[in-house]
Amino acid sequence: MSIAERYFKKQLKSEEFRQSYLEEKVKLDIEYRLEELKRDIQGNKSADELIEKVDSIERFVMSV
């Protein structure tokens, strides 16, 4: 295990750090999914495929 990994694991023991980390991770996940959706829109994907992506993002957001 690298020094960075050990440090990260130590930081995760802090409730404040862990909460902040998880919040930022969720934000990045949503941002990534929205960018993917934009690419699909620009790529002229079918309406059914786009709706499926939107539904997937919605389920993800509601589960957080």
Residue pairs with C-beta under 8 A, 6 or more apart in sequence:
11 17
11 18
11 21
12 18
12 21
26 64
29 60
30 57
30 60
30 61
33 53
33 56
33 57
33 60
34 57
36 53
37 50
37 53
37 54
37 57
40 49
40 50
40 53
41 50
